[in-house]
C-alpha cells in the first residue's frame, strides 16, 4: 500500500485526486483515492506499466496531459 500523504507532499501537481510526479524515467501518476493505483508513463506519455483499471487509467492519462503544463513539462518544451 502506498503512503498517499508522502506522495501528495512530493507531487509536482495534484489534479482531481491524481498526483503527478516527474522523474528521470518519465512520469508517475498516483490515484490518491486508491492507495494502490499507480501508472508509469514515458516522457512522451506512452504507458509503460500500471495496475489501474481502464477507467482509472483514462483519468490518469488525462491528468498527466493536463498537469504537464503546470510542471513545465509540455510535450513541445
N, C-alpha and C positions, 0 to 999 in steps of 0.2 A: 504494500500500500504506500502511495506517495504522501509526502508531507506537504499538503496543499498550502499551508501557511508559509513555509520556506519557499515554495515555488512562486507563490504570489509576490513575496517580498523581492525575489530575484528576477522577476519577469521584466522584460523590456516594455511590454504593453499587455493590458488586460482588456478584453472586449467581450461583453455578454457571457461572462463566466469561463472564457478560454484565455489562458495565459500563453504568450508567445515569448520564447527565449531564443535569441540569436547566438549560435555557437559556431566554431570553426567549420564543422562538417555540415552545417545547414541550420535549419530551424526546428525547434521542438515546440509542439503545440500541446498544451495540457488542458484537459477538461477539469476545471476546479470543482465541478459538481459531481464528478465521478473520480474518486481518488485512485482509479486505476487506468483512466483513459489518457493515452499519450500517442502522438504521431510524430514521426521524424520525416521532414521534407528536405530535399536538397535546396541550394540557393535559387534554383530555377523552379521551385515549387513542385518538384516531382516527388511523389510519395516513395519513401524507402521502406518504412516499417510502421505498423500500427497494431493496436489491439482494440481499436474503436469499431463500433458497428457502422453501417453505411450512412445513416442519418447523422450520427455524431461526427463522422469523418467529413461529410459535406460541410457541416458547420465549422469544423476546424480549418478546412481549406479556405473557406470564405473569410474566416477571421484572420488567417495568415495573409491573404491577399490585401485585406483592408488595413491590417496592422503594420505592414511593411513601410507604409508612408510615414508612420509615426516614429519609427526607429531608424529612419534614414537608410532603408534597405530596399528602395524601389527597384523593380526589375531593370529599369533603364539607367540606374545610377552606376 
